[in-house]
């Protein structure tokens, strides 16, 4: 069975063998198209997935909810809707997600050794 989808950037019809839903066919078409707009979208998608993987490595073991929140913010940082987001979990771990001038998404983790317990 051959399915088809339309690239949202160049409006070309792309045929593929994988059975997908109608709402997923456009994204599959953009993934397979080689027009300039689709290539930019593909690079952005790869960049965002790498940033989410880095967030997972940085903070998942200490705080899963903060990790999920930062993953949701990756697309906003990539589109520059948010310049930088910094999250401190209150237990000495600070994670910052920002976009660099070289068009990469930077995930920085800082662990504070000065943990003060106050009553």
N, C-alpha and C positions, 0 to 999 in steps of 0.2 A: 504494500500500500504506500503510495507516494502522497505526501502532504505538501502544502505550499503555504508560504507566508509572504508578506510584503514588507520590505525594508522601510522603516519610517523616515529614513534620510533621503534615499534616492528613488523610492517607490518602485524598485525592481522587484519582480516576483522571484522568490528563491524556493526551489524544490528540495525536499529532504525526505529521507526514508523513515525517520523516527515518528511514531504516532504521538502527537501532542494535541492538547485542547486548543480551541480557537483563540483563547486569550493568551496562550503561550506561544502561538505560531509567530507573532510579530517579533517577540524577543529572540526566538530561535532563528528567524530570518536575519535579524540584525547581527546575531552572533556569527552567521555564516557568510554574510555579504562582505564584499571587499571594497566598497565605496569609501571615500574619505571620512564621511560622517560616522559610518559604522566602525571604521578602524579607530577613530577617536573614542567612541563609546566602548569598544572592546578593551582598549588600553586603560580607560578609567575603571572599568569593571574589574580588571586584573589587579590594578593598583589598590582598589578598595578591598578586594579579597585578601591581598597580602597584608594590608593594614589590620584587618580583622584577625588574621592569624597571629600577627605580632601582639595585638591586644590580648588575645587568648594566652599567649606565652607569658606576657608581662604580669597579668593580674588574676587570671582564672583561679589559680590555686589559693589565693587569699580572699577573694570576694567575687562570687559568680554574678551577683546582681549588678555590681558596678561594671563588670566585664560586658554584660549584655547591653547596658546603657551606653557605654562607649562605642560598641559596635553599631548601635543605631545612629550615633552621631557622625560616623565616618563619612557617609555620603554628603552631609551638610558641610563638613570640613573640606572635602574634595571639591565641591562646587563653590567653595569660598563664601557660603552663607554664614559660616562661623569661621573666624580667623584661627582660633585656638581654643581648645577646651582642656581644662585642668581639673582633675578629680583627686581629692584626698580622702582616703577611706577612714581617717581618724585613728589608724593604727600604725602610722609611720610610713605608709606607702602612698606616693603621689604619682599619677600617670598623666602625661600631657600628650594630646594628639593635635598635630598641626600640619599644614601643608608648606613645603619648602619652595624656594624659588626655582628649583630644578624639577618641579612638578611631581614630587614624590610626597607621600604621607609619612610623617615622622611620628613614631610612638616612642616616648621617653618615659622610663620608669626611674623614680628616685626613691630610695629607701633611707629613711632617717633612722639613725642609730640612737638619737636622743629621744627616747620615749619617756615621757613624764606622766606619772600617775598622780592625780590630784584628787583630793576628797572634797 
